[in-house]
Amino acid sequence: MNLGGAYQTKRPVRSLHNYRILLKLCDEVGYRLAEEFFWHNPAKLPSPIEWVNKRKIRVKDSVDMVWWLSKDDYPKADITRVLVPYSERMQKLQTDPEKYYKPKLRPSGHDIGAGFAVDNGGAIPSNLLQIPNTESNSRYIQLCKMLDVETHPARFPMKLPLFFIQMLTDPGDTVLDIFAGSNTTGAAAESLERHWIAFEQNRMYLLASTFRFLDKEVSESEVTELYHKLLVSQEPTRIGSTKQPSLFNI
Ligand SMILES: C[S@@+](CC[C@H](N)C(=O)[O-])C[C@H]1O[C@@H](n2cnc3c(N)ncnc32)[C@H](O)[C@@H]1O
C-alpha cells in the first residue's frame, strides 16, 4: 500500500490519515506490517505551495510510505531477487579483503568473518527506495500525446512495482492493483511474466493504460482505431492479463 502524506486543509499540520489506516488494518482487520518502505522521489515538486514555497515554513516532502502488509507472519518473499549493486567500498574489499578489514565479531552480533567479502551477486537492498519519477518518453506517454489524451497525473515509476513484484511473487502468480490508474503495476507484472488484474474507477485512465500493452509493431493508425473503438464501446470496463484477449475487449 502506497500512501503519500498530506496536510490538513488550510493548516501547516500533517494529516494522520495514513497512520490511522495502517493502525486500523493491523488492529482491526488483522494484517501484519511485514515491513515499511520509504519511496524517496527526489523529483517530487515542493508542495503545498503555501507552506513550502511562499511562507517557507515547511520543507519539501519527498518521501512516500509503502507498507508491506501480510496476512500471516511469513508471507512469500525472496530478497535475493532484488539485490542492488555493491558500493565502491565493498567492491574494493572483495578484491583485497585483507587490506580493508580484520575479521571480528561486532557488538551488533554480525560476524564480520572471512565470508564477509564473498560476492553474493549484489548487496541487500534497504527499505529506502530511491526512485526518481522522471519517465518522460515511454510508449505510454508518446501514445497519449499522439492521441491528445491526458497522461495519468500520479503514475508510479516502473521500478517501484517491479521491486515488490520481483521480491514477493513468482512467475505465474497474479498481481492485483486496486487503484491501478495508468496500470504501471500491470505492465510491470506482465514484464515479469506474472498475471495481473487492474481496478480503476476512471475509465479514461484505464483506456489509455492499454497503450502500455501494445506491440511495438502496432501502427499509429491501428492504435488510433483501437482507442476510438474502446472509447465508444458501451461494454463494462474490464481488463486483465488473466482474461486474454479481453485486454482489447474493454
Ligand atoms: C495515485 S493513482 C494510482 C496511479 C498508478 N499507481 C499508476 O502508476 O498509474 C490512484 C488511482 O486510484 C483511482 N481510484 C480512487 N478510488 C478508487 C476506487 N474506489 N476504485 C477504483 N479506483 C479508484 C483513482 O482514479 C486514481 O487513478
The ligand as an ORCA input file, in Angstrom:
! r2SCAN-3c Opt
* xyz 0 1
  C      -2.397      7.527     -7.345
  S      -3.400      6.882     -8.564
  C      -2.556      5.400     -8.980
  C      -1.636      5.557    -10.154
  C      -0.959      4.281    -10.553
  N      -0.108      3.774     -9.492
  C      -0.150      4.481    -11.827
  O       1.039      4.170    -11.868
  O      -0.725      4.971    -12.804
  C      -4.805      6.283     -7.722
  C      -5.923      5.865     -8.656
  O      -6.937      5.251     -7.874
  C      -8.174      5.508     -8.517
  N      -9.230      5.271     -7.531
  C      -9.546      6.016     -6.450
  N     -10.555      5.451     -5.752
  C     -10.875      4.307     -6.400
  C     -11.839      3.290     -6.179
  N     -12.650      3.346     -5.148
  N     -11.877      2.248     -7.040
  C     -11.042      2.195     -8.098
  N     -10.128      3.130     -8.366
  C     -10.037      4.169     -7.543
  C      -8.045      6.946     -8.993
  O      -8.927      7.224    -10.067
  C      -6.575      7.023     -9.400
  O      -6.420      6.822    -10.795
*
